Structures are given as structure tokens and as C-alpha cells.
């Protein structure tokens, strides 16, 4: 379909990955209690500031001064990304026999590609696991 179409798809995918990684980071900060959820300040780079503004428009973040916080929809989206990441880690260790120490990078990459249908299939295949190979809880499946 041409170079322009391919470049547009790459840009859109990278943009979605960046958004999901920001959501996941904020979700983890909130859950761990190790950081203030409202401490993600806009970077001096135009692209990160632009992505954060778009996330506010999507309703995933709320801006208060120079900081950001997850909204209810942001929590749902972030927990879904974390769930897919952790389910994939379980799949790689249980079904493919990989060591738990070697699955994180693969899960970081695949979490952006997995669909809700694959979430259901993985959940059934793995007998609805409650913890990942690192003993972290897997968030409950919630509709987005």
C-alpha cells in the first residue's frame, strides 16, 4: 500500500506504545506507593508533551498544574496493559518453559499487540492465573 501508509502505521503504533507505557508506569507508581502519582511532569521534548496532551483529551489523564494523574478510564486502560504483560509472562514460562528472568522484555513488546480476544484465550489456556512468574498479582479482567 505504499511507503506513506507504512510510515503512518509505524507512527501510530509507536505512539500507542508510548501512551500505554506511560499509563503502565503511572499505574505501577500508584500501586507501589513508592512515588507520587502526580509527579509525571512534562518533558522539555515536544513529542512527550504532545502525547500527554492527547492522553488528557482521551480522558486517561488529568492535568493539575505541571503534574498528571490517571483518571478512572486511565486506570482501566493501564491495568489492562499490565494484565496482558503479566499473562504473557505466565504463558512464556508455563507453556514454553522459559525462565522467569528471561520473559520480561518479550512481554514488554507483545503487550501492545495482544487483543481482548487473546486475553480471553490466554486466561482460559492458563486456567485464569492470579500471579505472574515474579509473584506479582495479575489485575482482574475488566471491560474497557
C-alpha positions in Angstrom: 0.0 0.0 0.0 3.0 2.3 -0.2 5.6 3.9 1.9 3.4 6.7 3.3 0.8 4.2 4.6 3.6 2.1 6.1 5.2 5.1 7.8 1.8 6.2 9.2 1.1 2.7 10.6 4.6 2.7 12.3 4.0 6.2 13.8 0.5 5.3 15.1 1.9 2.0 16.6 4.8 3.8 18.3 2.5 6.5 19.6 0.1 3.9 21.1 3.1 2.0 22.7 4.3 5.3 24.3 0.8 6.0 25.7 0.4 2.5 27.1 3.9 2.6 28.6 3.1 5.9 30.3 -0.2 4.6 31.6 1.5 1.4 32.9 4.3 3.4 34.6 1.8 5.7 36.4 -0.3 2.6 37.4 2.7 0.9 38.9 3.8 4.1 40.8 0.3 4.4 42.3 0.1 0.7 43.2 3.6 0.5 44.8 3.2 3.6 46.9 6.8 4.4 46.2 6.1 7.5 44.2 3.6 10.3 43.9 1.2 9.6 41.0 1.1 13.2 40.2 4.8 13.6 39.7 5.0 12.9 36.0 6.0 16.3 34.7 6.0 17.2 31.0 9.4 16.8 29.4 11.1 19.5 27.5 10.6 17.4 24.4 7.7 18.3 22.2 6.7 14.8 21.4 6.2 13.7 25.1 4.3 16.9 25.9 2.1 16.3 22.8 1.4 12.7 23.8 0.5 13.7 27.3 -1.9 16.3 26.0 -3.5 13.7 23.7 -3.9 11.4 26.7 -5.7 14.1 28.6 -8.0 14.6 25.6 -8.7 10.8 25.5 -9.7 11.0 29.2 -6.9 8.8 30.5 -5.0 11.5 32.4 -6.0 14.7 34.2 -3.5 17.6 34.5 -3.2 19.5 37.7 -0.6 22.3 37.3 2.5 20.7 35.9 1.7 17.1 37.0 -0.6 14.3 35.8 -2.8 11.7 37.4 -4.7 8.7 36.0 -8.5 9.0 35.5 -10.8 6.1 36.0 -10.6 5.3 32.3 -6.8 5.6 32.6 -6.7 3.1 35.4 -8.8 0.7 33.4 -6.6 1.0 30.3 -3.4 0.8 32.4 -4.5 -2.3 34.3 -5.4 -3.9 31.0 -1.9 -3.4 29.7 -0.3 -4.7 32.9 -2.7 -7.7 32.8 -1.6 -8.6 29.2 2.0 -8.2 30.1 1.8 -10.5 33.1 -0.4 -13.1 31.3 2.2 -13.2 28.5 4.9 -13.8 31.1 2.9 -16.7 32.6 2.4 -18.1 29.1 6.1 -18.0 28.3 7.1 -19.7 31.5 4.3 -22.3 31.7 3.7 -23.1 28.1 7.1 -22.6 26.6 9.3 -23.4 29.6 11.3 -20.1 29.6 12.9 -18.9 32.8 11.1 -16.2 34.6 14.2 -14.0 34.4 14.1 -14.1 30.6 10.4 -13.2 29.8 10.1 -9.5 30.8 11.5 -8.0 27.6 9.3 -10.2 25.4 6.2 -9.3 27.5 7.1 -5.6 27.2 7.0 -5.9 23.4 3.9 -8.2 23.0 1.6 -6.4 25.5 0.9 -3.7 22.9 -0.2 -6.3 20.3 -2.4 -8.6 22.3 -6.1 -8.1 21.8 -9.0 -8.6 24.3 -9.8 -11.9 22.4 -6.3 -13.1 23.1 -6.6 -12.1 26.7 -9.6 -14.4 27.0 -7.8 -17.2 25.2 -4.7 -16.9 27.4 -6.8 -16.7 30.5 -8.6 -20.0 29.6 -5.4 -21.7 28.4 -3.5 -20.8 31.6 -6.5 -21.6 33.9 -7.0 -17.9 35.0 -3.7 -17.3 36.8 -3.7 -14.9 39.7 0.1 -14.2 39.8 2.8 -13.8 37.2 6.1 -15.7 37.4 7.6 -12.9 39.6 4.7 -13.4 42.1 3.1 -10.1 41.1 -0.7 -10.1 41.1 -2.4 -10.2 37.7 -5.1 -7.5 37.5 -8.7 -8.7 37.0 -10.0 -8.6 33.5 -12.3 -5.5 33.1 -14.0 -4.3 30.0 -12.5 -1.1 28.6 
